[in-house]
Amino acid sequence: MIALCYHCRKFLMVILFVLNSIFYLGFKMSKNVQFNLRIPTELKALISDASKVSGRSINAEAQYRLEKSFEGQEGSYIEAIDDLKSFFDAHLRSDRLNLLSGKLNFLLSEAKATDSFHTPSISRVAEALGYNSVGVTEDWFEGRKEPSFNELEKLATYFGCQKNWLAHDEGRPFAKETFEFGYDIEENARSLLKGNNEDEVKLVWFARNNTENGELVIIKHYDSWHGLILDSRVHVSDKVGIGGSEDRALLSLTLKYLCKYHISKIRGAIVSEPDFNELIWAKQNPIKVIDKYRHNSWIEDIWDRSMYSKKANSYWKGWSEMCMSNELYISGHEILSKISIK
């Protein structure tokens, strides 16, 4: 409290100086602040005499005398500004260290919550980044030191988060992209199974929101706790228009192709609305969220009449009607009706 009061007193010196200038002198703005100041004739004569002795102009002498009048035992108002700058810079740095520390511990907690073969830890982070000891990374997680931008990039890669979020607090913690199904079914499948620069795709999850509209989100699971969220405009329900019917049909044809040629790499899920929102917001690790669910075979039955006709309403209300409507749409579509998946 004593140190803070000391800075506060200096701060008040600056405030008093500014307020005195504004309310008692009046000013107009230019490159420097100019004042229309009324002073007694005797005072003007004293300033004039002093300027002759010092070799300054009358204006410079008046400014010098004004600055000196604010100096005291604790220094000038300029020193007060410098001290306050140092004081607040230290607090801003402390806030940034705390923010980074909080983010790193959040990422570690998210990674630990996934069903991974390797349990992440501070020591594993140090090892992955090429350090011979834990000390440096421990300082980061405890908010004592700040990682360099190069180190932040490596940390983002390790945790599978967004670098700009970690380094600059921009955007979301985790990556999210938009995916649109096209008429080239094989290309849809290739895009969904394509890995990133570091990892191949381990699994592709098709997660339907457990609501009447049945919005679809896709999660690419690369390795360990690394994943990518793909936001689609597909609604897997009968609550669709013409455009929605086409999107749903393209999804079902793509699923048919994937089930025939890459069944081991795809999973279906019907997720709760809160979990669906978490995936869309990309504020939590998508692998942590989707790991809570077991495979649901709706992705294998939606395109197969022999299956959906036997499972009326087995997945959600309106299931069989939706599947029949989807089949009719495909058979009546000029382009989709010609797509053959053998």
Phi, psi and omega in degrees: 000325182296315180297320181294319179296323178301314179292324179297320179297319179294321179298320179296326176301316180294315181299315180298321179298314182293314180297319178300318181293320185287310191272339184248340183254326185074147183205164170228144188274137169212209176299317172245158177286130180248144183238141167263102189247125175266122179228154178299153180301320181298321180292322178296322179295321179296318179295320179297316179297318181295325181292328178292323180289318184277342182082010179268164171287165179300318179297315181295323179293318179297318179296318180298314180296323180294316179297317182296332182292340180264002177277140178218199182296335184258013174099177184276170178294332177295318176296324179297318178298316179299317180295318179295322178299314179297320181298311182285328176300319180296320180289323178295320177296318178298320178296320180293318178299318179294321179296314179296318178300316179297319179295316181296318179291326175297314180296321178296317179296319179296317180294322179295332183282351178276161179272075185253149179295319178260125176279118181291150179205170179297322180294322178291327175297313179301315181295317181296329180273359174091018179270151181273350179213172184271345190308313184297310181292328177298321177299323179294312184291334180262004173076024179268329180223160182252131177293152174288169179297324177296319178291323177296323177295319178294321178295319179297320178295317181298315184272350180072033180250178180278127181297317182297326177292316183291317185274323189237001181061038179248138176077203183262160177297323186238155187286138175220132178232170177257137178236131177240133178280129178254182181287339178276098186295319180295323178292323174304312181296317180299317180296320181290329182267359181285132180278185176257197183291335185257322190226155170276165178281125177275313180214153171239120180261133172252103187253115179266133176292132183278061178230174181297324181283332175063046179300149184246134170234143182246137179238121171272122177257113181276277181214147179052244183255018181266131180207168178225133179267129177244113179274124179247162177265011184282136170247118180268076181196181176266008179268062183224157173260204181295312179297319179293326178295320179293316178300316180296320179295317178296323175299312184295323178292322177294319177297322178299316179296314181296321180294327181281328187241342183219041186301329183287347184253008180234149179221149175248153178207149169243109189256155178294156180300317177300318179291323177299316179296321177299320179294317181293322181287338178059035178261350176236158178298121184297332180289324176298319182290311186284338179297343180287346188252148173264159181301134175243128190278017178300330181290340179270339186258340187298331183256357187250106183300324181296338180264309185291335179288341180266351187238056180300123178060022183282337181256314175200166182297129180087011183303302186295322178297320178297315182296319178294319178297321179296317180295318179296321180297315181297315182295334180264001182270133184301320183267311186296328181294341181267355180281123181245125178244107184265000000 
